[in-house]
Amino acid sequence: MPRKDEAIILTPGSLYKVKSLEARDKPMETVGYFKGYAAVAHDTALVIELDKSHGEDKGRMRLILSHMI
């Protein structure tokens, strides 16, 4: 686990698995390629291109708000 003073850097084009909140008791798992960041109102989101594990949704972009990770 990184120390408090170490930054986590995501590399565009790399494959990541991200767990985020979908519902109060249920996490959502996203597997795909990191494309960058997006501004959503006053928040920042990760932009992930879904991989083949998502079936028909492969290739779609998912925005994951930073406070949901």
C-alpha positions in Angstrom: 0.0 0.0 0.0 1.4 3.4 -0.9 2.4 5.8 1.8 0.4 9.0 2.3 3.0 11.0 0.4 3.2 8.7 -2.6 1.0 9.5 -5.6 -0.8 6.7 -7.5 -0.3 7.2 -11.2 -2.5 5.5 -13.8 -1.0 4.9 -17.3 -3.3 5.6 -20.2 -3.9 2.4 -22.3 -3.1 0.1 -19.4 -5.6 -2.6 -18.2 -7.1 -2.0 -14.7 -9.7 -3.6 -12.5 -11.6 -1.0 -10.4 -14.1 -1.7 -7.7 -16.5 1.1 -7.0 -19.9 1.6 -5.3 -22.9 0.6 -7.4 -25.4 0.4 -4.5 -25.2 0.7 -0.8 -24.2 -2.9 -0.2 -23.0 -4.0 -3.6 -19.7 -3.1 -5.3 -19.4 -2.8 -9.1 -16.3 -4.3 -10.7 -15.0 -2.6 -13.9 -12.3 -4.2 -16.0 -10.9 -2.2 -18.9 -8.4 0.2 -20.3 -7.7 3.5 -18.6 -8.3 6.3 -21.2 -7.9 9.4 -18.9 -9.9 11.7 -16.7 -13.1 13.6 -17.2 -14.6 16.5 -15.3 -18.2 15.8 -14.2 -19.7 18.9 -12.5 -17.4 19.6 -9.5 -15.9 16.1 -9.5 -13.4 14.1 -11.4 -14.0 10.7 -13.0 -11.9 7.9 -14.4 -12.7 7.0 -18.0 -12.4 3.3 -18.6 -13.0 1.5 -21.9 -14.7 -1.8 -21.0 -12.9 -5.0 -22.0 -14.3 -8.3 -23.3 -15.3 -9.5 -19.8 -18.3 -7.1 -20.0 -19.8 -9.0 -23.0 -21.9 -6.8 -25.3 -20.7 -3.6 -23.5 -17.1 -4.2 -24.7 -15.7 -1.0 -26.1 -18.1 1.3 -24.2 -16.7 4.0 -22.0 -17.6 4.0 -18.3 -17.1 7.1 -16.1 -16.3 6.3 -12.5 -16.5 9.2 -10.1 -13.5 9.5 -7.9 -15.5 9.5 -4.6 -17.2 6.2 -5.7 -13.9 4.2 -5.8 
